[in-house]
Amino acid sequence: MDLRRRLSLCLLAASLLLGGCASTGQVSLTEVRQFADASARLGGYGELSRRYRDTYEREQPYLSPAADRIARENDARRRAVYDDFVSIQKTVVLYMQTLSVLAGDARYDLSDRIDDLGSGLKANAESGLQQKQIAAYTGLTRLLTRVIASGYQNRSVETMVRDGDADVQVLLDAMIALTRLYAKTNDNEKKTVLGIFDVEIPFSTKTSDRMLVTLAKVHYLTKSTEYKLVDKRYDLALQGLTKVAQGHQKLRENINNLHGDELRKLLAAYARDLTSLRDALSD
């Protein structure tokens, strides 16, 4: 076989190989990126954390002197743990943002977000945080620091999910538990505030109290509406956090088949649901 014929055959083989690569190239991880973005942007938790922190400011005008002393102590405890509760959210959000970067074609710098991670959490009775949650926070912050500082070199979505899933699940469980704590605290506040009106209005029967009673009823309706709207936000936030946890679990279960049609459809559905929940929380 002469040199020209050999060269022709080599070129033909190369063209067939390249053609095969083009037709069976790696499927885009668009759905992973969409899910990660929707998870990072869910919202709700930060707002509800602030509401939990500021409980005393809202309930103080309705408290008796004796109840006020206890409420001040609770206020100090809530403010002492607020930063830790928010740090958990910041870490999960940064993880999802980093996962989105790894699942996309673009590469951009998230190194400035490292400072948001803080210096660590404190396990104490007031916060309710356990050692496993402290360990999960530490593990995830170390993973993020390592991945971001490396400029995403030699990293992949598979590696990120495999290394991070256990800690992500623990922190999401913590966020769900804390959101339920926020809801319970809000329910106690609602009983305190609305209870004053339930007790006082029926006994205010004097003609001279008519205007005062009317104003009290208007205020009661306003506060009652506020609590109903807030109750809905707790439900929406819990639904969202649960979907984030479920979606990431599906990622971990399908770590070796991220391009599978079934997983892509599942992640797309989770992303749509999370976007809808975010829109509802924004209303």
C-alpha positions in Angstrom: 0.0 0.0 0.0 1.5 3.3 -1.1 1.9 6.3 1.1 -0.9 8.2 -0.6 -3.4 5.4 0.0 -2.3 5.0 3.6 -2.8 8.8 4.1 -6.3 8.6 2.6 -7.3 5.8 4.8 -6.0 7.6 7.9 -7.9 10.7 7.0 -11.1 8.6 6.4 -10.7 7.0 9.8 -10.1 10.3 11.5 -13.2 11.8 9.9 -15.4 8.9 11.0 -14.0 9.1 14.5 -14.6 12.8 14.8 -18.0 12.4 13.3 -18.9 9.8 15.9 -17.7 12.1 18.6 -19.8 14.9 17.3 -22.9 12.8 17.2 -22.4 11.2 20.6 -20.8 14.1 22.4 -21.4 14.7 26.1 -25.0 15.8 26.9 -25.2 19.2 28.5 -25.8 19.3 32.3 -28.4 22.1 31.7 -30.9 20.5 34.1 -28.3 20.2 36.9 -27.5 23.9 36.5 -31.2 24.8 36.5 -31.9 22.8 39.6 -28.8 24.3 41.4 -29.7 27.8 40.4 -33.4 27.4 41.5 -32.2 25.9 44.8 -29.8 28.8 45.5 -32.5 31.4 44.7 -35.3 29.8 46.6 -35.5 32.4 49.3 -37.8 32.5 52.3 -35.5 31.1 54.9 -33.4 34.2 55.4 -36.6 36.4 55.9 -38.1 33.9 58.3 -34.9 33.8 60.3 -35.0 37.6 60.7 -38.6 37.4 61.7 -37.7 34.8 64.3 -34.9 37.0 65.6 -37.2 40.1 65.9 -40.1 38.3 67.6 -39.7 40.4 70.8 -40.0 43.7 68.9 -43.4 42.7 67.6 -44.9 41.1 70.8 -43.5 43.5 73.4 -46.4 46.0 73.3 -48.8 43.2 74.2 -46.9 41.8 77.1 -47.5 42.1 80.8 -44.5 43.2 83.0 -44.0 39.6 84.2 -44.2 38.1 80.7 -41.9 40.9 79.4 -39.0 39.7 81.6 -39.2 36.2 80.2 -39.6 37.5 76.7 -36.4 39.6 77.1 -34.4 36.5 78.0 -35.8 34.7 75.0 -34.9 37.6 72.8 -31.3 37.5 73.9 -31.1 33.8 73.2 -32.6 34.2 69.7 -30.2 37.0 68.8 -27.3 35.0 70.1 -28.0 32.1 67.6 -29.2 34.1 64.6 -25.8 34.4 62.9 -25.3 30.6 63.1 -28.8 29.9 61.6 -28.1 32.3 58.7 -24.6 30.8 58.2 -26.1 27.4 57.5 -28.2 29.0 54.7 -25.2 30.9 53.2 -23.2 27.7 53.0 -25.9 25.7 51.3 -26.5 28.6 48.8 -22.8 28.9 48.0 -22.7 25.1 47.5 -25.6 25.3 45.0 -24.0 28.3 43.2 -20.7 26.4 42.9 -22.5 23.3 41.7 -24.2 25.4 39.0 -20.8 26.7 37.9 -19.4 23.2 37.5 -22.5 22.1 35.5 -22.1 25.0 33.0 -19.7 26.0 30.3 -18.8 29.4 31.9 -16.3 29.8 34.7 -16.5 32.7 37.0 -14.9 33.7 40.3 -16.8 33.0 43.6 -13.8 33.5 45.8 -15.2 36.6 47.3 -18.1 34.5 48.7 -15.7 32.5 50.9 -15.9 35.3 53.5 -19.6 34.7 53.8 -19.0 31.3 55.3 -17.9 32.7 58.7 -15.7 31.1 61.2 -17.9 28.2 62.3 -21.0 27.3 64.2 -21.4 27.0 68.0 -23.2 24.0 69.5 -25.4 25.2 72.4 -28.7 24.4 74.0 -30.3 27.6 72.9 -29.6 27.1 69.2 -30.6 23.4 69.2 -27.7 22.7 66.8 -26.1 19.3 67.3 -22.6 18.1 66.8 -23.5 16.3 63.5 -24.7 19.7 62.1 -21.5 21.4 63.3 -19.5 18.7 61.6 -21.6 18.9 58.4 -21.1 22.7 58.3 -17.3 22.3 58.8 -17.1 19.6 56.1 -19.0 21.5 53.5 -17.1 24.8 54.1 -13.9 22.9 53.7 -15.1 21.3 50.4 -16.2 24.7 49.1 -13.0 26.4 50.1 -11.0 23.7 48.4 -13.1 23.7 45.2 -13.3 27.5 44.9 -9.6 28.1 45.7 -8.6 25.5 43.1 -10.3 27.5 40.4 -12.5 24.4 39.7 -9.5 22.6 38.2 -9.9 18.8 38.2 -13.3 19.0 39.7 -16.6 17.8 38.3 -20.3 17.7 39.2 -19.9 14.1 40.1 -17.1 14.8 42.5 -18.9 17.8 44.1 -22.1 15.8 44.6 -20.3 12.7 45.9 -18.2 14.7 48.4 -20.9 17.1 49.5 -24.2 15.2 49.6 -24.0 13.8 53.1 -23.2 17.3 54.6 -25.8 19.0 52.4 -28.5 16.7 53.5 -27.6 17.3 57.2 -27.7 21.1 56.8 -30.9 21.0 54.8 -32.5 18.9 57.6 -31.3 21.5 60.0 -32.8 24.3 58.0 -36.1 22.4 57.8 -36.1 21.8 61.6 -35.2 25.5 62.2 -38.1 26.7 59.9 -40.4 24.5 62.0 -39.0 26.2 65.1 -39.7 29.6 63.5 -43.2 28.5 62.8 -43.8 27.3 66.3 -42.4 30.6 67.7 -44.6 32.6 65.4 -47.6 30.5 66.6 -46.8 31.4 70.2 -46.5 35.1 69.3 -49.8 35.0 67.5 -51.5 33.5 70.5 -50.0 36.2 72.7 -50.9 39.1 70.5 -54.4 38.0 69.3 -55.2 36.6 72.8 -55.2 40.1 74.3 -58.0 41.2 72.0 -59.9 38.0 72.5 -59.9 38.6 76.2 -60.3 42.4 76.3 -62.8 43.3 73.6 -65.8 41.2 74.9 -65.5 43.1 78.3 -65.3 46.6 76.7 -69.0 47.3 76.7 -69.1 50.9 77.9 -70.4 53.5 75.4 -67.2 55.6 76.1 -65.1 52.6 74.9 -66.9 52.4 71.5 -64.2 54.2 69.5 -61.4 52.3 71.3 -63.2 49.0 70.6 -63.6 49.8 66.9 -59.9 50.6 66.6 -59.0 47.4 68.5 -61.1 45.3 66.1 -59.5 46.9 63.1 -56.0 46.2 64.6 -57.1 42.7 65.4 -58.1 42.0 61.8 -54.9 43.5 60.5 -52.7 41.3 62.8 -54.8 38.3 62.1 -54.3 38.7 58.3 -50.6 39.2 58.8 -50.3 36.0 60.7 -52.2 34.0 58.1 -49.9 35.3 55.4 -46.8 34.4 57.4 -48.2 31.0 58.2 -48.4 30.4 54.4 -44.8 31.5 54.0 -43.6 28.9 56.5 -45.4 26.2 54.5 -43.9 27.4 51.2 -40.4 27.5 52.7 -40.7 24.0 54.1 -41.9 22.7 50.7 -39.0 24.3 49.0 -36.3 23.0 51.3 -37.8 19.5 51.1 -37.6 19.7 47.3 -34.0 20.9 47.4 -33.1 17.9 49.6 -35.0 15.4 47.4 -33.5 16.8 44.2 -30.0 16.6 45.5 -30.6 13.0 46.8 -31.7 12.1 43.2 -28.4 13.6 42.0 -26.4 11.4 44.4 -28.4 8.3 43.5 -27.7 8.9 39.8 -24.1 10.0 40.2 -22.9 7.7 37.5 -25.7 8.6 35.0 -26.1 12.3 35.2 -27.0 12.4 31.5 -29.9 10.0 31.8 -33.2 11.2 30.5 -35.1 10.2 33.7 -32.8 12.2 35.9 -32.9 15.2 33.6 -36.7 15.2 33.6 -36.8 14.9 37.4 -34.3 17.8 37.9 -36.2 19.9 35.4 -39.4 19.3 37.3 -37.7 20.1 40.6 -36.4 23.4 39.1 -39.8 24.4 37.9 -41.4 23.6 41.3 -38.7 25.6 43.1 -39.1 28.5 40.8 -42.9 28.5 41.4 -42.3 28.4 45.2 -39.8 31.2 44.9 -42.3 33.3 43.0 -45.0 32.6 45.7 -42.6 33.6 48.4 -41.8 36.8 46.6 -45.5 37.8 46.5 
